[in-house]
Amino acid sequence: MVVALAMNGPWVMADMENGFFGCAEKSCPNNSMVKNEFLTAMLKGGSGRTLSLKVSNAQSGKLKPIYEGLRPKDYLVMKKQGGIVLGIGGNRENNGYGVFYEGVIVTGIPNLLTNVLVQQNIVHAAYGGNSEQFAN
């Protein structure tokens, strides 16, 4: 998962080794620019050849589905060999942008309620603000 920077971006997209993808096609009309200082991005890929990409303001708001459907054609069948490295590609180039604060990798696909609760917890952490206001 990366926030890819471009002239009219940034956008939230999946980094799938040979490119960044916001949907299964070259043009992704539902994937609009991200204008939040802090954001939540969720990428889910089930065994059924599907991909789900969601985004939200990490300081307020609900997750918004950007794309839910088939993976790009070259990624319908995936061979996953483990290992997550942020900010570099398979060629070891350091082309990542931005700051990454927290992440999680889970087995299976969390349900909608879990997604909602995770987003509420992220908002509660008050990135960019005073998290002590929630301390008790």
Phi, psi and omega in degrees: 000128178221160165258106184277132180263138176208179184304319182251016184265200009272162176233155173270128181215165175268130175270106184246047174073300183259025178156170175257136184229132175251356177190190182276347183253174178288326179254130183236086186298335180276352182265092182265169180301148176262125183244014182267143177293321177237135180222158172253134175227135178235131176238127178234137177225104181279171180288349181273027176068023183252164180219137176229130181232124181231152181216154176202159168294129181281355180259343178190160172100173182255159176293137179244123176293127175267319181207137172218112182174202180291152172292164172304151190305324180283358183237018180296320174248124184242143175251102184266124182244012176082164178099121177236123177231126181269136171089357176228156177262184179296341178270005177069016175284141180264087182245015181286150178234155174087189181237132178255125183262309184214155177202165179212143174239128182235160174267145184079187180239115179300147180281175183301318180299318178299317177301314180299315181293322177296315179297319177299321179294320178296315178300319180298331179292343174058053175304133179079001181228204183258099181289343180293341179297341180260356184290137174205000000 
